[in-house]
Amino acid sequence: MNEELRSLTERLRSEAGASSTYERLVTAEDPDVLAAALTAPGQPLWARELVAFRLGLAGDRRAFEALVLLLNHRDPQRCASAAHALARLGDPRTARAAAALATNELRVAYALHPVRLLVELRAPEAVPALITTLGRRLRPHDPYRRVALACVEGLGTLGDVRASPVLNEALAHPALAEAAVHALARLPG
């Protein structure tokens, strides 16, 4: 069992309480059993998260929609687990979905994990989405500095010269300046 799965199962064990369903889903080996639990009516959120995560790690694309919903959840632990599974799922829709979540101004409070996922995926959608998201975070008194910082660091990691203008603009923001300097140093040219 990998460390991410171990952490997830420990967290969800406490949510599940004394449920016999929990043990059945943790030990199930048949992906069809897991997929059935993912779509069965009346399943608690912990059960859907557990099976979506396990299916995602196994590369079973039936988990895609559930994982995207969890990536946009208000609970950061659920977002992190979903991002981890989506990065391993191998579904070509993942980058587009993460970019849509990262750039959605109505859900910007939950954009941190979609931003990090885009960087990990290194998909063509990543740089334009991070530039857009960071540009919006450079307004005075923007409360989403963690999202802005993740964008700055991610743009440095991706090393695309298209990020140069927005990273130069980030230099004027004390909370982002040091990271922007490092990101700019990683750009070619």
C-alpha positions as CSV (number, residue, x, y, z in Angstrom):
1,M,0.0,0.0,0.0
2,N,1.5,3.3,-1.0
3,E,1.8,6.2,1.5
4,E,-1.0,8.3,-0.1
5,L,-3.4,5.3,0.0
6,R,-2.4,4.6,3.6
7,S,-3.0,8.2,4.6
8,L,-6.4,8.3,2.9
9,T,-7.6,5.0,4.4
10,E,-6.6,6.2,7.9
11,R,-8.5,9.5,7.4
12,L,-11.6,7.8,6.0
13,R,-11.6,5.0,8.6
14,S,-12.5,7.6,11.2
15,E,-15.2,9.0,8.9
16,A,-16.7,5.6,8.3
17,G,-16.9,4.6,11.9
18,A,-17.9,1.0,12.4
19,S,-19.2,0.6,8.9
20,S,-18.7,-2.9,7.4
21,T,-18.8,-1.2,4.0
22,Y,-15.4,0.4,4.8
23,E,-13.6,-2.9,5.2
24,R,-15.2,-4.3,2.1
25,L,-14.1,-1.3,0.0
26,V,-10.6,-1.2,1.3
27,T,-10.0,-4.9,0.6
28,A,-11.9,-5.2,-2.7
29,E,-9.7,-6.2,-5.5
30,D,-12.3,-6.3,-8.3
31,P,-12.4,-2.9,-10.1
32,D,-16.0,-3.6,-11.1
33,V,-17.0,-3.9,-7.4
34,L,-15.3,-0.6,-6.8
35,A,-16.9,1.1,-9.8
36,A,-20.4,-0.2,-8.7
37,A,-19.8,1.4,-5.3
38,L,-18.8,4.6,-7.0
39,T,-22.2,5.0,-8.7
40,A,-24.5,3.2,-6.2
41,P,-27.2,5.4,-4.7
42,G,-26.9,6.4,-1.1
43,Q,-23.2,6.0,-0.7
44,P,-21.5,8.3,1.8
45,L,-18.9,10.7,0.6
46,W,-16.1,8.8,2.3
47,A,-17.0,5.7,0.3
48,R,-17.1,7.5,-3.0
49,E,-13.7,9.1,-2.3
50,L,-12.1,5.8,-1.3
51,V,-13.2,3.9,-4.4
52,A,-12.5,6.9,-6.8
53,F,-9.0,7.1,-5.4
54,R,-8.4,3.4,-5.7
55,L,-9.7,3.3,-9.2
56,G,-7.7,6.4,-10.1
57,L,-4.5,4.8,-8.9
58,A,-5.3,1.7,-10.9
59,G,-5.8,3.8,-14.1
60,D,-9.5,3.1,-14.3
61,R,-11.1,6.0,-16.1
62,R,-14.5,5.3,-14.5
63,A,-13.2,7.3,-11.6
64,F,-12.6,10.5,-13.6
65,E,-15.8,12.4,-12.9
66,A,-15.8,11.6,-9.2
67,L,-12.2,12.6,-8.9
68,V,-12.8,16.0,-10.6
69,L,-15.7,16.7,-8.3
70,L,-13.4,15.9,-5.3
71,L,-10.7,18.1,-6.7
72,N,-13.1,21.0,-6.4
73,H,-14.2,20.1,-2.8
74,R,-14.1,22.5,0.1
75,D,-12.0,20.0,2.1
76,P,-8.3,20.4,1.2
77,Q,-7.5,16.8,2.1
78,R,-10.1,15.6,-0.4
79,C,-8.7,17.9,-3.0
80,A,-5.2,16.7,-2.4
81,S,-6.2,13.0,-2.6
82,A,-8.1,13.6,-5.8
83,A,-5.2,15.5,-7.4
84,H,-2.9,12.6,-6.5
85,A,-5.2,10.1,-8.1
86,L,-5.9,12.2,-11.2
87,A,-2.2,12.6,-11.8
88,R,-1.9,8.9,-12.0
89,L,-5.2,8.1,-13.8
90,G,-3.8,8.9,-17.3
91,D,-7.1,10.4,-18.6
92,P,-6.6,13.0,-21.3
93,R,-9.5,15.1,-20.0
94,T,-7.7,15.7,-16.7
95,A,-5.6,18.8,-17.7
96,R,-8.6,20.5,-19.3
97,A,-10.7,19.9,-16.2
98,A,-7.9,21.1,-13.9
99,A,-7.5,24.2,-16.0
100,A,-11.2,24.9,-15.9
101,L,-11.2,24.6,-12.1
102,A,-8.0,26.7,-11.6
103,T,-9.4,29.6,-13.7
104,N,-12.9,29.6,-12.3
105,E,-13.2,32.8,-10.3
106,L,-16.3,31.5,-8.4
107,R,-14.2,28.7,-7.0
108,V,-10.8,30.3,-6.6
109,A,-10.7,29.4,-2.9
110,Y,-10.4,25.8,-4.0
111,A,-7.9,26.4,-6.9
112,L,-4.7,25.4,-5.1
113,H,-4.8,21.7,-5.9
114,P,-5.9,22.2,-9.5
115,V,-3.0,24.6,-10.0
116,R,-0.5,22.1,-8.5
117,L,-2.0,19.3,-10.6
118,L,-1.6,21.3,-13.8
119,V,2.1,21.8,-13.0
120,E,2.5,18.1,-12.3
121,L,0.8,17.1,-15.6
122,R,2.9,19.6,-17.6
123,A,0.0,19.6,-20.1
124,P,-0.4,22.3,-22.8
125,E,-3.3,23.9,-20.8
126,A,-1.0,24.4,-17.8
127,V,0.8,27.6,-18.7
128,P,-2.2,29.6,-20.0
129,A,-4.3,28.6,-17.0
130,L,-1.6,29.5,-14.5
131,I,-1.0,32.9,-16.2
132,T,-4.7,33.7,-16.1
133,T,-5.1,32.6,-12.5
134,L,-2.0,34.5,-11.4
135,G,-3.0,37.6,-13.3
136,R,-6.3,37.7,-11.4
137,R,-4.5,37.2,-8.1
138,L,-2.3,40.3,-8.5
139,R,-5.1,42.7,-7.6
140,P,-4.6,44.7,-4.4
141,H,-5.8,42.9,-1.2
142,D,-6.5,39.6,-3.0
143,P,-7.0,37.0,-0.2
144,Y,-5.8,34.0,-2.2
145,R,-2.0,34.4,-1.8
146,R,-1.4,30.6,-1.6
147,V,-3.0,30.2,-5.0
148,A,-0.9,33.0,-6.4
149,L,2.3,31.6,-4.9
150,A,1.5,28.1,-6.3
151,C,1.0,29.8,-9.8
152,V,4.3,31.6,-9.5
153,E,6.2,28.5,-8.4
154,G,4.4,26.4,-11.0
155,L,5.3,28.8,-13.8
156,G,8.9,28.7,-12.8
157,T,8.8,24.9,-12.8
158,L,7.2,24.8,-16.2
159,G,9.8,27.3,-17.5
160,D,7.7,28.8,-20.3
161,V,8.7,32.3,-21.5
162,R,5.0,33.2,-22.0
163,A,5.0,33.6,-18.2
164,S,7.6,36.3,-18.1
165,P,5.1,39.3,-18.2
166,V,2.9,38.1,-15.3
167,L,6.0,37.0,-13.3
168,N,7.5,40.4,-13.7
169,E,4.2,41.9,-12.5
170,A,4.3,39.6,-9.5
171,L,7.7,41.1,-8.5
172,A,5.7,44.1,-7.2
173,H,3.9,42.0,-4.6
174,P,6.0,41.4,-1.4
175,A,4.4,38.0,-0.7
176,L,5.3,36.8,-4.2
177,A,8.5,38.7,-5.1
178,E,11.1,36.2,-3.9
179,A,9.3,33.3,-5.6
180,A,8.9,35.4,-8.8
181,V,12.6,36.1,-8.9
182,H,13.3,32.4,-8.7
183,A,10.7,31.6,-11.3
184,L,12.0,34.2,-13.7
185,A,15.5,32.8,-13.3
186,R,14.2,29.4,-14.5
187,L,12.8,30.8,-17.7
188,P,15.0,30.3,-20.8
189,G,16.8,33.3,-22.3
